Amino acid sequence: MWTAGSTFPDSMSKGTIHVNGTYEIGATLCFPSNGTSSKLQILTHGIGFDRYYWDFAPNWSYVDVATAAGYSVLLYDRRRSMEILHSLITRLRRGTYTPPPFETVIGVGHSFGSAITQGLTAAHPTDLDAAILTGFSTNATGMPMFNLGQNPTIASLNQPYRFSSLNNGFFVVASPVSNQQTFFTYPNFDPHILSLADATKGTVTIGELFTAGSAVVKPAPKVTFPVAVVAGNEDLGFCAGNCSYPENVLAEVGPALYPGVENGRFETLRVVGAGHGLNLHFGAHEAFEWIQGFLGRNGL
């Protein structure tokens, strides 16, 4: 799958398949301490984590920073379908879960969650009022290293006490070593956070591996709302370990995917010393605060 020039992933794709079903999705809705807010951030996590990537531990909580800035926040256990995110946003805007409805909805993603959020902006450009794509770029040169570095292992064998009910199509990062190698940048993290990340790691499926890239991410020429791209400068998967080489890799997202967004409404942030699991590094708060500032600068 990850051999240079491999056509294997494309050979597995047989076009679009329409799926209907009823799904149970874990979700948490948080409000500012002074009450509800009509401005909502909906947070979509990536591979290797669940919704608590956004509220991982005291002092490593994006949720705390966003609610302190006056936003309501919905974090949910991501399913593989972009349309589920679309369905959630439609219901949130209608006030289905918490009347009155949310008037402003901001999509915030990480990694594969950013790919889903980005794909949503292309397929449903009126769903969001802004998009924040973290752990993301249009540069996939580091992906073979990143994916192989995880040493993907059958989840039910690796952590049977958590995943014994899953079939062999579900994988997890093999070990704390693999987790550090792909998600963390030494020495800019707390070793206890790495241990917790491995103990609570989430799954990735074969289907996600085959559809994490071009099958989801598409140009969004109709989008004119604010877009920000944020990543650890040492992100392995999306920057091959250096988002500054040969220049700002994140800046490529604007012209490639959002040609209709004016320069002042498209910004990037590279957090020096942080890897792909941006939220779990010492520099995470820099990113958390910067994102709220970006939204504020754009009247959101």
C-alpha positions in Angstrom: 0.0 0.0 0.0 2.8 2.5 0.9 5.3 1.6 -1.8 6.3 4.5 -3.9 4.1 4.6 -7.0 1.7 1.9 -5.7 -1.6 1.6 -7.4 -3.0 -0.8 -4.8 -5.1 1.7 -2.9 -6.8 3.0 -6.1 -7.4 -0.6 -7.2 -9.4 -1.2 -4.1 -11.8 1.7 -4.7 -14.9 0.7 -6.7 -16.6 4.1 -6.6 -19.2 5.5 -4.3 -21.4 3.2 -2.3 -24.5 4.5 -0.6 -24.9 3.1 2.9 -27.9 3.4 5.2 -28.0 2.5 8.8 -28.5 3.5 12.4 -25.4 4.2 14.4 -24.7 5.0 18.0 -22.1 7.8 18.4 -20.5 9.0 21.6 -20.6 12.8 21.9 -20.0 15.4 24.6 -21.5 18.9 24.4 -19.8 21.6 26.5 -20.8 25.2 27.2 -19.0 28.3 28.5 -19.2 28.7 32.2 -21.4 31.7 31.9 -24.1 29.8 30.0 -24.9 28.7 26.5 -23.4 30.2 23.3 -24.9 30.3 19.8 -21.4 29.9 18.5 -20.4 26.2 18.2 -17.1 24.5 17.5 -17.5 20.9 16.3 -14.4 18.9 16.9 -13.5 15.8 14.7 -10.6 13.7 16.0 -8.1 11.7 13.8 -6.8 8.2 13.6 -5.3 6.8 16.8 -7.6 8.7 19.2 -11.2 9.1 20.2 -13.1 12.3 21.1 -11.1 12.9 24.2 -8.1 13.9 22.1 -9.7 17.4 22.5 -10.1 17.1 26.3 -7.2 14.8 27.0 -6.1 15.7 30.5 -5.9 18.8 32.8 -3.7 21.4 31.0 -4.0 19.5 27.7 -7.6 20.4 26.9 -8.6 22.3 23.8 -12.2 22.2 25.1 -11.2 24.2 28.2 -9.6 27.0 26.1 -12.4 27.1 23.5 -15.2 27.3 26.2 -13.2 29.9 28.1 -13.2 32.0 24.9 -17.0 31.9 24.8 -17.7 29.0 22.4 -19.9 26.0 22.9 -18.1 22.8 21.8 -19.3 19.4 20.5 -16.7 16.6 20.5 -17.8 13.3 19.1 -16.4 9.8 18.3 -15.8 10.1 14.6 -17.3 7.6 12.3 -15.7 7.1 8.9 -18.3 9.0 6.9 -18.2 12.7 6.1 -21.9 12.6 5.7 -22.3 11.9 9.4 -20.6 15.1 10.2 -22.9 16.9 7.8 -25.9 15.3 9.5 -24.8 16.3 12.9 -24.2 19.9 11.8 -27.7 20.0 10.1 -29.3 18.9 13.4 -27.3 21.3 15.5 -28.3 24.3 13.3 -31.9 23.2 13.6 -31.7 23.1 17.4 -32.5 19.4 17.4 -30.4 18.6 20.5 -30.2 21.9 22.4 -32.7 24.6 21.4 -32.2 27.3 20.4 -30.2 26.4 17.3 -26.6 27.3 16.9 -26.2 30.3 14.6 -22.4 29.9 13.9 -20.7 26.5 13.4 -17.0 26.2 13.1 -15.4 22.9 12.0 -12.2 21.9 13.8 -10.4 18.8 12.8 -7.2 16.8 13.5 -5.5 14.6 10.9 -8.1 12.3 9.3 -10.6 14.5 11.2 -9.2 17.5 9.3 -9.5 15.5 6.0 -13.2 14.9 6.8 -13.7 18.5 7.8 -12.0 19.7 4.6 -14.0 17.2 2.5 -17.2 18.6 4.1 -16.3 22.1 3.0 -16.1 20.9 -0.6 -19.2 18.8 -0.6 -21.4 21.0 1.6 -19.8 24.5 1.5 -22.7 26.2 3.4 -22.4 23.9 6.5 -19.6 25.8 8.2 -18.8 29.4 9.0 -15.0 28.7 9.3 -12.7 25.7 9.2 -9.6 24.9 11.3 -7.5 22.1 10.0 -4.9 20.8 12.5 -2.3 18.2 11.8 -3.0 18.6 8.1 -1.4 19.7 4.8 -1.6 18.8 1.1 1.9 17.2 1.3 1.7 13.4 1.7 5.4 12.6 1.2 5.8 11.7 4.9 2.7 9.3 5.0 4.5 6.1 4.2 7.0 6.7 7.0 4.2 7.8 9.3 1.9 4.8 8.6 4.7 2.2 8.7 6.1 3.8 11.8 2.9 3.0 13.7 3.5 -0.7 13.0 -0.3 -1.2 12.6 -1.4 -4.2 14.7 -4.7 -6.0 15.0 -6.5 -4.2 17.8 -8.2 -7.2 19.4 -4.8 -8.9 19.8 -3.0 -5.8 21.0 -5.5 -4.7 23.6 -8.0 -7.6 24.0 -9.4 -6.1 27.2 -10.7 -3.1 25.1 -11.1 -4.4 21.6 -12.0 -8.1 21.8 -15.3 -7.6 20.1 -13.7 -6.0 16.9 -12.9 -8.0 13.8 -9.4 -8.1 12.3 -10.1 -5.1 10.1 -9.4 -2.8 13.1 -5.8 -1.8 13.9 -4.0 0.2 16.6 -0.5 1.7 16.9 1.6 -1.3 18.1 3.4 0.1 21.2 4.4 3.2 23.1 7.5 3.3 21.0 5.5 3.4 17.8 3.1 6.0 19.3 6.0 8.3 20.2 7.7 7.8 16.8 4.7 8.9 14.9 2.7 11.3 17.1 5.2 12.9 19.5 8.4 14.9 19.2 11.0 14.5 22.0 11.5 16.1 24.4 8.5 18.4 24.1 5.9 16.2 25.9 5.2 14.8 29.3 6.1 11.0 29.3 2.9 10.4 31.4 0.9 11.9 28.5 2.5 9.4 26.1 1.7 6.5 28.4 -1.9 7.7 28.7 -2.1 8.1 24.9 -1.0 4.5 24.4 -3.3 3.1 27.1 -6.3 4.9 25.6 -5.4 4.7 21.9 -8.1 4.5 19.2 -8.5 2.3 16.2 -8.0 2.7 12.5 -9.7 0.5 9.9 -8.7 -0.8 6.5 -11.3 1.4 4.9 -10.0 4.5 6.6 -6.4 3.7 5.4 -7.7 3.4 1.8 -9.8 6.6 1.9 -7.9 9.0 4.1 -6.5 11.0 1.3 -7.7 12.0 -2.2 -11.0 10.0 -1.7 -12.1 12.6 0.9 -10.0 15.8 0.4 -11.2 17.9 -2.6 -10.8 21.5 -3.8 -13.5 23.7 -2.3 -13.7 26.7 -4.8 -17.1 27.9 -3.4 -15.7 28.5 0.1 -15.0 32.1 1.0 -15.2 31.8 4.8 -12.0 31.9 7.1 -9.7 28.8 7.0 -6.7 28.1 9.2 -4.2 25.3 9.0 -2.3 24.5 12.2 0.3 21.8 12.8 3.3 20.9 14.8 6.4 21.9 12.9 7.8 18.4 13.2 4.7 16.7 12.0 5.9 13.4 10.4 2.9 12.4 8.3 2.0 15.8 6.7 5.4 17.5 6.6 7.9 14.6 6.6 9.1 15.9 9.9 9.7 19.5 9.0 6.8 21.9 8.0 9.4 24.6 7.3 11.2 22.8 4.5 11.8 23.9 1.8 9.3 26.6 2.9 6.0 26.8 4.8 4.3 23.5 3.8 1.0 24.5 5.3 0.7 27.5 3.1 0.1 25.2 0.1 -3.4 24.3 1.4 -4.7 27.8 0.4 -4.1 27.9 -3.3 -4.6 24.1 -3.7 -7.9 23.7 -1.9 -9.3 27.2 -1.1 -8.7 29.5 -4.1 -11.8 31.6 -3.2 -10.5 32.5 0.3 -8.9 35.9 0.5 -5.4 36.1 1.9 -6.4 37.9 5.1 -8.9 35.1 5.8 -6.4 32.2 5.3 -3.7 31.8 7.9 -1.3 29.1 9.1 0.5 28.3 12.3 3.5 26.0 12.8 4.2 25.1 16.5 7.9 24.5 16.8 8.8 21.4 18.7 5.5 19.6 18.3 4.7 16.5 16.3 1.6 15.1 14.7 -0.3 14.7 18.0 -0.2 18.5 18.4 -2.6 18.7 21.4 -0.4 16.4 23.5 2.7 18.6 23.4 4.0 21.4 25.7 3.3 23.8 22.8 -0.4 22.9 22.5 -1.6 26.0 24.4 0.1 28.2 21.8 -2.0 26.6 19.1 -5.2 26.6 21.2 -5.0 30.3 22.0 -4.0 31.2 18.4 -7.0 29.4 17.0 -9.4 31.4 19.2 -7.6 34.6 18.2 -7.9 33.7 14.5 -11.6 33.2 14.9 -11.9 36.5 16.8 -9.9 38.4 14.1 -12.5 37.2 11.6 -15.5 38.3 13.6 -16.4 34.8 14.8 
